[in-house]
Amino acid sequence: MWDWIISNTSWMYWTWQSGLAIGGLFAAIAFMGIWDAVSPSVARKGFFPISTTRGDRFFIGILSLITVFLLWLGIVGSTALWVPLVISVAWFAVEGVWG
């Protein structure tokens, strides 16, 4: 199995940072799955025009985080990456609580 994974992901430049990000994403998804099994989420309507569950808001938050970083990289470049990090973490928190 490891041979298949290595041969099919050799195109990516793997660093410990990218491994940490991918591992963190998988750990967060596993945590959300366990949390939903223990305490099922109830759909509610926040400031989004749709009813969302915890998982929906998490997914929208991840997409928003990626979008903020890609827009920053496209407009500003790779300087001061802490700015989009602060923006995206703040938005992720707002969206997770009130979204």
N, C-alpha and C positions, 0 to 999 in steps of 0.2 A: 504494500500500500504506500509506503514512504517513497518508493521509487516512482510510482505513478504521480504522487504529489510533487516531487522534485522535478520530474520531467515536464509536468504541465504548468509549473509556476516558475520555471527558470527564466522567463522573459522579464520578471520583475526584479528590480534592484532591491534586494532584501537588506534591511538594516535592523538594528535592535529597536529603533523607534517605530518602524513600520510594523514589526512583529508585535510590539507592545500595543499599538493602536488596533491591529486586527484582533489580538487576544483580548483586549479590553472590550471591543465591540461584541465578540462572541460571549464573553463573561456577562456583559450587561444583558444580552438577549436571553441567556440561560437564567439569570437572576429574575428577569421580568416574567419568564415562563413559570418559574417556581413560585414567585409572588402571586401570579394569577391563579395558580393551582391551589395555593393556601387560602388566598383571599380574593375571590373573583371580583373583577372590576365591573362597575356599573357605568353604562354610557351616560354622559351628561353633556349639557350644552354650555359652553363657555363663550368666549368672544369669537370662536370659529363658527361659521354658519352651518355646521353639521354637529351631530352628536358624536362625541369621541370617547374612547376608553383610554386607559393608561397606555396600552400598547400603541394605539393610534397616535397619541400625543408624543410618545417616544419616537415613533417612526417619522412623524412630521418634524420633530426636533432634530433628528439626525440629518434629514434632508436639508433642513434650514442651516444647520452647522456647515455642511458641505457647500451649500450655495454661498454663504457668507465668505468662506475661505476662497472659493473659486473666483467670486467677484473681486475680492481684495487682490488676489494674485493677478487677475486680468487687468485691473485698473491701476493699482499701485505698484505691483511687483512683489518680490520676496523680501521687502524690507519691513521691519517692525511687525512681525507676525503676532506679537502679543496683543495688538489692537483688535484684529478679528477674533482672536481667542476670547478676549474679554467681552466683545459684542455678542459672539455666538453663545457663550456660556450664560450670559445674562438673559438673552432671548430664550435659550433652552429652559432656564428656570422659570421665566414668566409664562412661557407657553405650557410648561408642565403643570404649573399650579393653577393658572386661570384660563388656559386654552380650551 
